[in-house]
Amino acid sequence: MATVETVLGPIDAAKLGVTLSHEHVIVGMGEDNHHYPWRFDWPATRANAIRELREAKAGGVDTVIDLTTPDLGRDVEFVRDVSRESGMNVVAATGIWRDVPRSFWARDLDSIADIFVHEITTGIGNTTIKAGAIKVANDVGGVTPEGERILRGAARALKRTGCPISTHHWAPEQVGRRQVEIFAQEGAPMDRIAIGHSADTTDVGYLESLLKTGVYLSMDRYPGSPGRPNWEQRNETVKALVDRGWASKLMLGHDYAPAPVLAGSTPPAPSGPTRYLFVSTVAVPALRAAGVSEKDIDLMLREVPRRFLTGEAG
């Protein structure tokens, strides 16, 4: 059996269990957590993250793929400590999100790949924590020239290491078409790529056109937000794709991160189950009630993430 890199080291892929495809443990917009650490209550932030992940673990989630990049305030040592205390497997990511650093704008594409490869094969920062996925992102307006450089560098890193790519994409504008086109131009293996935030559209024809190229879809951002499909609509899209025979290429998730606690503030009291459990406690039971089989649910929650992370067939 193949192994998968986590923040606590490699684990047997058979131990991944129920896996959420697109999550975060901590996010620092503008990298505020690194630049202005005095603004945060770190003991409370850590305790809250541990509490939520423990709750998710007790609720049946075994692994989260943490797609936090440097421009989202990635802190793998924080995540390592939270993973150890909570018992949750956490797969860390290399790559770049939407805020492409200026140093990447003119960097040679192979040099971009070198950075990602180093974090996959040697470690992130000054740690030995290795990335198990590559994150890239393109949003409203499509793939910018800077974003395209990241896509191409990621594709080259995938080809050199076998580490899979998971994307952020703006589904309402069908930005995934351009992402797939660029990956194909680079000769990247499509069966090692997941197009993320795909449940942000209800256009089943568009999503099926992506699936026909060989990629996976991360049907995440449950339970939805204003101006985007709600969870019921996301479920309807998932079921439509399952009914068309695509369960073996779909993964589920939330794109959730517990909020950091600001210094001097009172940590919010839990108001219900951690959002890491929305898929398990709300979306999946509703999919069952709508006629999605246990086999297909198991595929989406267990087998597909394992195949995505390892490259192994079913």
RACORDA-V951255 format. One record per helix or strand of 2 or more residues. SS is the DSSP state (a for helix, b for strand). FROM is the first residue (numbers start at 1). TO is the last residue. If there is no record, write none. Layout:
# RACORDA-V951255
ss->SS from->FROM to->TO
ss->SS from->FROM to->TO
This chain:
# RACORDA-V951255
ss->b from->3 to->6
ss->b from->9 to->12
ss->a from->13 to->15
ss->b from->19 to->23
ss->a from->29 to->35
ss->a from->37 to->39
ss->a from->42 to->58
ss->b from->63 to->66
ss->a from->70 to->72
ss->a from->76 to->86
ss->b from->89 to->91
ss->b from->93 to->95
ss->a from->102 to->104
ss->a from->109 to->121
ss->b from->133 to->139
ss->a from->145 to->161
ss->b from->165 to->169
ss->a from->171 to->173
ss->a from->176 to->185
ss->a from->190 to->192
ss->b from->193 to->195
ss->a from->198 to->200
ss->a from->204 to->211
ss->b from->216 to->219
ss->a from->231 to->243
ss->a from->247 to->249
ss->b from->250 to->252
ss->a from->275 to->289
ss->a from->294 to->310
